[in-house]
Amino acid sequence: MSNKSMNKTMGTTVLTPRAPVMDANLLFQSGYLSHQKGDLPQAERWYKQALTLAPRHPHALHMLGVLAAQVGQFDQATRLISEAVRHAPGDFSMLNNLGNALVKCERFAEAVEVLDRAVALVPDSPQVLNNRGNALLGLRRYRDAVLSYQKAIDLKPDYVDALCNQGKVYASFHFPNDALDCADKALAMAPDSLSAKTLRGHALVALQRAQEAMAAFGEVLMVDDSYADAHWGRGVALVELHQYAMAVESFERSLALKPALTEVYPELAEALFKVGRHRDALSAVQTAVERRPDNIKWVMAQVALQAKVCAWDQLQPRLDRLLAASRAGQLEDASAFAMLGISDDPQVNRLTAESTAKARYPVNVQLGAIAPRVAGDKTRVAYLSADLRDHAVGRLMVETLELHDHQRFEWVAFYCGKHKAGDTMHERVRASFDHFIDINDKNDVEVAQLARDMGIDILVDLTGYTSFGRPGILALRAAPVQVNYLGYPGTMGAPYVDYILADPVVIPPEAREHYTEKVVTLPHAYQPNDRKRVVAHTPTRAEAGLPDTGTVFACFNQNYKILPATFDAWMRILQQVPGSVLWLLEDTPLVVENLRAEAVKRGVAGERIVFAKRVPPPEHLARQRLADLFLDTLPYNAHTTTSDALWVGLPVLTLQGQAFAGRVAASLLTAAGVPELITHTTSEYEALAVALALDPARLTALRERLLAQRDTCPLFDTPRLTRDIERAYEAMVQRHAQGLPPEHIALSA
């Protein structure tokens, strides 16, 4: 074995020591010869005997550490090689191997420091530069990692491992085409490389080619079913295909084979949650955070899962940490949508959205600059949405879509959502378009090119950063004018989204600075409504599981919107209104257990919280008539849920916030003609709730007023809102046709 022989397990170098001059050195040399022959147990015995004679023998310590690494004992390897380096601080191979062991232990900052010392000793070692790239990748210093890998590749162009590692960075940094290019180059040099084939699978998933990715991972696993990274990738592809139970199996197999793959745990948590294993999901994400407490993205994922099941242990310090990290510009690749549920600070929400756009959906110039649009007889508007179905967005938008003017406009749908048999809402929406195009089998580039080929003037994104959204299409500049509307209640923080549709309440003029888009202010509530809502027969209280008497406070928001501060207020309200109950939606059984326990902690009997199972929209609308007062949440209000309540005459009490998501209910109440139900402090919110509950006549008068003016108030004047939206589109197109940049637009009533 030469002085620079390579250790296959660690990808490290081993330098033979100088000729032995002491008995300990002779024992070490015997161990080294056994190590070369592959007799690891005998090598270990010789190395330990050498240390018996010379406890500080650096080479024996070093090689014992290498042995530990070869059998996956990286903590032990780190301890032993660190001790060796202490006695031989200028030994390059020891520094390289220590850095690599630290990477395996996910001690990335220490690894970078050690490997930088190795680079200072031997600047032209491809191997140490590759290891250094791994450490930088662990710190999410993506650009630095790419440069380190590139230096290794420049020194050794056929360095397949470095090429694959560089591709992993591109995949992590959301440049899947570059990742695919690295994989293909590596495969051209090493057609049987399982690492390159696995990288190719990950790149294909990111390119929305999940079926091809499944084939790539399958090819790897046919050769080696113990290849953990391929099981991980297969799980990611299965999540993209919505095959969550199978994804869980793949993730769990990956971790069984390679427990050190910490990155798998957040993916596993998401899949576990989808299959209803909520406690296991919380445990999985907790494991990830415990292993990598510096990873703010995973802390955000943990908070989001806790919120979904109202598991509030240690929630507040985590919320505080996320808000502080956002203000400090440290939220790299965190979930912008999750932040809306915990932050009422519009500046924090903007910073988070900007980090999401930059990390996941950066400007993509692959298609080049968009060609000038030649004006036609009609303005072509495309709605991009995953929710044109039996979903809150579909139920809100449907009548506006039906009322759109087909004389002056041509209407196109790019649909990227689910399909469900018997979805009459989807069929109703579909019939309203001139062209309805399912893009589930197309990647972002193909859709953006299609939009350009069709001459789309305005692309309106109705999904944003919510489930199944496709912001990558906008990042390619699919249309000359691109708009954020309805589905995502906040700024997208992206330079390629030109406008956001709003109203004077959700985005007042003084708040425009918190939006990267230019604000188009519609005269009344920005939210559309369907006047054709079907309301079923009203059940009895007993049929709904409610007590025969007493005030019924209700909140049918999704459970993740209920945070401890809101719940505290609700419990204080219940304590002041004898015989009252709180009627909530049951998203998961774990929520029932958690919230009833939280009520008891606050001195309220758990039985005073009644949970409603999910039912079809007509039945859900009907049962709301049984409630006396809807209590809203903050920082994320009831949106569609507010309109539903007001439609059936249920008064909604809101606490108006500062950010878009916390001002929607105030917008809807203003447009419904009952602004007196808007409060501005927690004490005002609680006092008004109690006062209304103790004055049934006042509540009855509010209910009667809502029903009396329902058909004339701006909130439910869908034809007027539809014309306003079309006027907004025309104003946007006119500015663009005149060569003017996007600007704030305020439409008159």
SEZA-869216 format. One record per residue (C-alpha): x, y negated, z. Coordinates in pm, whole numbers, padded with zeros to 5 digits, always signed. Example, Ala and Ser with C-alpha at 12.3 -4.5 7.8 and 13.67 -1.06 7.14 Angstrom:
+01230+00450+00780+01367+00106+00714
END
This chain:
+00000+00000+00000+00148-00337-00102+00197-00634+00127-00127-00779-00004-00350-00472-00020-00723-00535-00001-00961-00399+00260-01272-00284+00072-01518-00337+00355-01422-00691+00447-01278-00811+00117-00965-00916+00312-00589-00900+00281-00354-00701+00500+00017-00789+00521+00256-00519+00642+00476-00634+00929+00851-00661+00912+01059-00351+00982+00993-00217+01333+01253-00294+01597+01069-00166+01908+00879+00148+02004+00546-00044+01987+00627-00133+01630+00695+00232+01548+00357+00327+01693+00194+00050+01495+00359+00170+01173+00230+00521+01238-00117+00378+01282-00082+00176+00968+00016+00484+00766-00289+00670+00900-00503+00368+00814-00373+00375+00455-00462+00744+00428-00817+00674+00550-00778+00854+00883-00938+00578+01087-00969+00762+01422-00598+00849+01419-00509+00495+01316-00708+00361+01609-00524+00591+01850-00182+00477+01724-00279+00107+01739-00405+00145+02097-00086+00326+02200+00116+00039+02055-00088-00203+02266-00023+00008+02574+00347-00068+02531+00300-00426+02402-00045-00564+02497+00014-00880+02290+00127-00700+01975-00041-00924+01712-00038-00672+01427-00189-00394+01635-00459-00631+01761-00520-00747+01406-00554-00400+01257-00778-00282+01540-00998-00577+01448-00993-00472+01082-01094-00120+01188-01383-00262+01390-01498-00464+01091-01484-00158+00867-01743+00014+01086-01961-00297+01117-01852-00404+01468-01794-00764+01374-01818-00913+01724-01542-00676+01835-01344-00757+01520-01371-01128+01591-01251-01084+01948-00951-00871+01853-00838-01076+01554-00882-01400+01749-00641-01261+02009-00399-01164+01732-00413-01515+01584-00344-01661+01927-00010-01481+01927+00062-01534+01554-00110-01862+01461+00066-01895+01127-00026-01554+00986-00233-01607+00670-00391-01262+00651-00501-01279+01015-00664-01617+00959-00839-01491+00645-00969-01178+00816-01077-01374+01123-01266-01621+00906-01439-01337+00728-01535-01167+01057-01672-01497+01187-01887-01522+00873-02022-01173+00939-02111-01290+01293-02280-01598+01143-02040-01827+01330-02003-02035+01018-01860-02360+01154-01576-02172+01328-01521-01970+01013-01475-02283+00800-01219-02421+01047-01019-02096+01046-01035-02052+00669-00927-02411+00612-00613-02324+00809-00562-02024+00581-00606-02239+00270-00346-02483+00404-00100-02192+00425-00187-02035+00085-00387-02278-00133-00406-02048-00435-00566-01738-00278-00891-01658-00462-00994-01431-00179-00972-01686+00099-01148-01945-00118-01429-01696-00173-01454-01626+00200-01453-02001+00268-01742-02039+00023-01936-01778+00221-01885-01977+00540-01993-02301+00373-02301-02127+00234-02392-02020+00586-02376-02386+00692-02600-02473+00395-02323-02696+00258-02423-02579-00087-02220-02812-00304-01901-02750-00105-01962-02375-00127-02001-02393-00506-01673-02583-00535-01490-02331-00318-01621-02040-00523-01535-02222-00844-01174-02267-00731-01158-01893-00667-01301-01821-01013-01060-02065-01178-00771-01876-01017-00920-01537-01102-01173-01558-01389-01278-01192-01351-01360-01235-00980-01708-01077-00986-01773-01120-00613-01705-01493-00630-01931-01528-00934-02212-01346-00752-02162-01555-00442-02173-01872-00646-02497-01747-00798-02639-01698-00447-02572-02064-00376-02751-02168-00691-03044-01949-00590-03047-02102-00240-03024-02450-00388-03317-02379-00623-03120-02369-00948-03236-02028-01068-03115-02067-01425-02761-02124-01303-02797-01825-01070-02910-01610-01360-02615-01733-01568-02372-01628-01291-02536-01285-01271-02514-01233-01646-02147-01337-01656-02070-01099-01371-02255-00815-01543-02066-00879-01866-01744-00808-01674-01881-00538-01443-02195-00380-01593-02241-00149-01295-02209-00419-01027-02497-00374-00784-02427-00718-00639-02466-00880-00980-02782-00685-01056-02929-00787-00720-02842-01151-00783-03014-01124-01120-03328-00999-00946-03327-01292-00701-03284-01538-00989-03575-01381-01178-03799-01416-00872-03713-01784-00851-03794-01818-01220-04143-01677-01154-04054-01355-01334-04138-01131-01042-04220-00822-01247-03882-00835-01420-03722-00889-01082-03892-00576-00949-03735-00381-01236-03391-00527-01158-03411-00436-00790-03548-00094-00880-03246-00031-01102-03016-00106-00808-03209+00114-00567-03212+00404-00813-02833+00404-00784-02809+00326-00412-03124+00334-00200-02921+00208+00096-02843-00126-00072-03000-00362+00180-02987-00678-00031-03190-00510-00305-03462-00406-00057-03468-00768+00064-03501-00898-00291-03773-00647-00369-03964-00777-00067-03935-01135-00193-04065-01028-00535-04356-00843-00374-04451-01156-00179-04461-01346-00509-04693-01073-00639-04906-01104-00321-04828-00743-00229-04765-00825+00136-04791-00481+00294-04535-00341+00053-04319-00649+00109-04316-00578+00483-04190-00226+00413-03910-00357+00193-03801-00623+00444-03805-00375+00732-03603-00124+00528-03351-00398+00447-03306-00487+00814-03282-00123+00919-02993-00085+00676-02828-00418+00751-02944-00580+01078-02710-00875+01022-02927-01003+00733-03080-01279+00943-03223-01452+00634-03470-01166+00596-03649-01235+00926-03836-01553+00818-03944-01377+00497-04059-01079+00703-04248-01310+00938-04445-01459+00649-04538-01118+00513-04630-00985+00857-04861-01279+00912-05032-01214+00579-05112-00855+00681-05247-00962+01020-04952-00858+01237-04937-01197+01402-04742-01108+01716-04483-00925+01507-04459-01230+01281-04387-01456+01578-04126-01210+01702-03955-01195+01362-03920-01569+01323-03807-01596+01686-03525-01354+01608-03414-01571+01317-03414-01887+01530-03229-01719+01817-02958-01606+01579-02934-01937+01397-03064-02208+01631-02916-02476+01405-03144-02381+01114-03413-02648+01127-03603-02491+00839-03659-02179+01048-03761-02383+01350-04023-02544+01124-04141-02198+01015-04163-02093+01379-04369-02400+01471-04600-02344+01174-04667-01984+01280-04721-02086+01642-04972-02348+01532-05166-02098+01321-05236-01879+01623-05235-02156+01888-04936-01999+02066-04799-02306+02240-04515-02176+02456-04213-02403+02398-04406-02574+02116-04362-02933+02233-03981-02931+02256-03968-02773+01912-04204-03040+01775-03987-03310+01929-03678-03154+01776-03834-03145+01430-03945-03507+01447-03599-03615+01564-03431-03411+01291-03651-03568+01025-03578-03921+01143-03207-03836+01139-03226-03705+00783-03147-03347+00889-03456-03170+00755-03300-02985+00466-03549-02772+00273-03812-02783+00549-04184-02751+00477-04341-03086+00397-04690-02942+00434-04615-02798+00779-04491-03141+00888-04830-03297+00809-04983-03077+01077-04750-03200+01350-04654-03557+01260-04869-03870+01253-04566-04077+01154-04594-04158+00782-04222-04233+00761-04134-03889+00901-04373-03732+00651-04209-03921+00366-03859-03816+00472-03968-03453+00498-04139-03463+00159-03829-03615+00003-03613-03338+00149-03857-03076+00018-03856-03227-00330-03478-03258-00338-03406-02909-00204-03677-02705-00373-03793-02904-00673-03512-03137-00786-03539-03334-01108-03498-03082-01390-03368-03215-01722-03377-02879-01900-03639-03000-02150-03477-03338-02201-03657-03671-02209-04025-03655-02295-04110-03789-02640-04329-04101-02666-04696-04007-02692-04876-04126-03000-05211-04264-02891-05503-04048-02997-05879-04081-02998-05898-03932-02649-05683-03948-02339-05571-03598-02253-05580-03523-01883-05462-03194-01736-05538-03079-01382-05273-02850-01235-05416-02644-00951-05411-02315-00765-05746-02400-00605-06002-02433-00885-06203-02155-00723-06398-02089-00403-06158-02306-00207-06194-02643-00036-06043-02825-00335-06258-02640-00587-06573-02702-00384-06494-03073-00360-06389-03124-00722-06644-02919-00909-06911-03183-00970-06656-03449-01064-06516-03206-01320-06866-03145-01453-06935-03519-01476-06613-03614-01654-06656-03806-01980-06572-03584-02278-06617-03864-02532-06315-04066-02420-06116-03787-02253-06007-03434-02325-05989-03220-02009-05741-02937-01958-05689-02706-01662-05358-02537-01583-05463-02274-01329-05208-02099-01107-05435-01952-00840-05592-01623-00743-05866-01437-00923-06151-01281-00730-06443-01090-00875-06776-01266-00832-06625-01611-00767-06910-01822-00904-06735-02145-00806-06440-02052-01026-06672-01982-01316-06852-02311-01263-06523-02502-01259-06393-02316-01561-06697-02412-01768-06637-02782-01706-06307-02800-01901-06236-02831-02270-05941-02596-02221-05887-02368-01921-05540-02210-01928-05429-01949-01678-05056-02005-01622-04992-01729-01369-04789-01538-01628-04586-01844-01734-04284-01995-01564-04244-02367-01497-04046-02436-01814-04306-02265-02031-04591-02462-01874-04412-02795-01898-04330-02729-02261-04692-02630-02327-04814-02954-02171-04576-03150-02392-04681-02956-02702-05047-03025-02622-04979-03396-02591-05101-03423-02232-05108-03791-02130-05167-03742-01757-05090-03440-01542-05280-03446-01212-05146-03211-00946-05428-03096-00715-05211-02861-00507-04881-03029-00421-04681-02845-00156-04971-02623-00044-05002-02251-00114-04924-02137-00469-04840-02493-00579-04611-02543-00880-04431-02877-00831-04146-02743-01044-04364-02812-01347-04376-03179-01259-04000-03179-01195-03957-03097-01566-04168-03406-01659-04455-03220-01822-04646-03541-01903-04564-03913-01939-04780-03991-01634-04794-03756-01334-05033-03794-01040-05069-03653-00688-05435-03614-00589-05657-03450-00330-05491-03116-00249-05185-03257-00074-05271-03538+00172-04946-03731+00169-04657-03839-00045-04476-03570-00243-04152-03765-00207-04056-03686-00567-03928-03939-00823-04121-03769-01103-04466-03817-00942-04578-04161-01052-04907-04221-00869-05118-04107-00578-05496-04158-00572-05618-04301-00243-05861-04552-00091-05824-04858+00136-05848-04651+00455-05620-04354+00390-05346-04579+00249-05390-04944+00349-05163-05192+00165-04921-05218+00456-04859-04841+00444-04754-04821+00079-04385-04825+00173-04427-04474+00312-04513-04331-00032-04271-04271-00317-04565-04281-00559-04737-04603-00658-05076-04616-00487-05393-04629-00695-05662-04754-00458-06014-04643-00545-06290-04875-00416-06448-04625-00178-06353-04286-00031-06097-04108-00249-06254-03768-00179-06504-03625-00431-06808-03425-00326-07050-03176-00473-07412-03281-00434-07520-02936-00548-07400-02772-00226-07630-02488-00131-07732-02476+00235-07877-02151+00370-08152-02111+00627-08053-02246+00970-07997-01965+01222-08104-01976+01583-07859-02056+01858-07872-01696+01972-07795-01571+01622-07491-01800+01614-07371-01681+01955-07446-02014+02124-07614-02069+02462-07981-02171+02452-07915-02507+02620-07634-02756+02663-07435-02981+02432-07253-02802+02151-06928-02972+02057-06789-02825+01736-06467-02827+01537-06452-02606+01231-06101-02709+01132-05845-02439+01066-05679-02340+01390-05334-02474+01298-05475-02827+01326-05545-02780+01698-05244-02903+01894-05214-02920+02274-05283-03295+02296-05614-03256+02111-05706-02952+02318-05629-03142+02638-05878-03410+02534-06142-03150+02451-06107-02985+02790-06144-03319+02969-06459-03382+02764-06607-03043+02857-06537-03108+03223-06740-03429+03206-07038-03279+03021-07196-03004+03234-07322-02702+03043-07143-02799+02724-06949-02558+02502-06685-02596+02235-06759-02413+01909-06448-02329+01704-06362-02133+01393-06191-01801+01452-05906-01762+01208-05746-01470+01397-05832-01266+01709-05508-01386+01869-05644-01742+01858-05943-01639+02073-05713-01491+02335-05472-01785+02333-05723-02070+02342-05938-01915+02613-05622-01869+02822-05527-02232+02757-05874-02344+02865-05839-02158+03194-05503-02328+03253-05688-02660+03225-05964-02566+03465-06229-02472+03208-06385-02127+03190-06277-01940+02877-06639-01847+02802-06714-02212+02732-06526-02174+02404-06742-02000+02144-06584-01869+01826-06748-01852+01485-06653-01587+01234-06595-01692+00876-06908-01672+00659-06991-01785+00303-07018-02166+00254-07402-02182+00240-07430-02004+00576-07147-02208+00725-07317-02533+00624-07647-02416+00771-07511-02317+01111-07348-02659+01158-07698-02801+01210-07690-02630+01551-07401-02844+01674-07450-03182+01842-07116-03351+01776-06811-03260+01569-06481-03334+01747-06201-03406+01501-05829-03323+01531-05512-03530+01501-05260-03557+01337-05439-03352+01069-05808-03445+01047-06100-03251+00913-06111-03327+00540-06353-03111+00342-06488-03006+00680-06587-03366+00759-06781-03397+00435-06954-03065+00501-07061-03177+00848-07185-03515+00730-07378-03352+00444-07593-03158+00693-07625-03455+00929-07370-03353+01194-07197-03664+01338-06817-03645+01331-06609-03822+01595-06253-03894+01483-05938-04043+01629-05780-04240+01345-05409-04182+01296-05133-04355+01104-05052-04102+00830-05273-04000+00536-05380-03664+00685-05491-03837+01005-05697-04109+00832-05915-03901+00602-06206-03861+00843-06207-04237+00904-06224-04289+00527-06520-04052+00494-06706-04196+00793-06662-04546+00650-06799-04436+00315-07086-04253+00489-07188-04573+00669-07106-04465+01027-06775-04640+01108-06872-04658+01477-06763-04293+01501-06400-04394+01438-06187-04434+01752-05829-04555+01790-05708-04423+02126-05743-04092+02308-05928-04256+02596-06174-04420+02354-06222-04085+02176-06298-03902+02500-06524-04174+02637-06735-04192+02320-06767-03812+02304-06895-03801+02660-07126-04101+02612-07285-03949+02302-07327-03609+02465-07503-03766+02763-07732-03969+02536-07918-03718+02314-08140-03992+02170-07835-04174+02038-07703-03856+01879-08042-03790+01722-08048-04140+01578-07702-04088+01425-07810-03759+01272-08124-03913+01123-07925-04205+00984-07673-03977+00818-07946-03777+00648-08146-04086+00547-07854-04256+00369-07684-03942+00241-07808-03976-00115-07719-04345-00145-07392-04387+00048-07062-04411-00144-06930-04087+00006-07177-03874-00186-07208-04093-00495-07015-03852-00714-07099-04018-01050-06956-04349-00926-06639-04188-00794-06594-03999-01120-06611-04325-01320-06364-04484-01078-06118-04197-01125-06147-04229-01502-06087-04605-01480-05774-04527-01279-05651-04285-01546-05709-04544-01817-05514-04806-01621-05221-04568-01580-05213-04480-01950-05238-04846-02053-04937-04940-01843-04737-04655-01991-04842-04741-02346-04722-05098-02288-04384-04972-02175-04448-05083-01817-04332-04878-01517-04585-04744-01267-04720-05005-01029-04975-05021-00748-05328-05044-00888-05634-05155-00692-05968-05095-00862-06259-05328-00797-06588-05183-00673
END
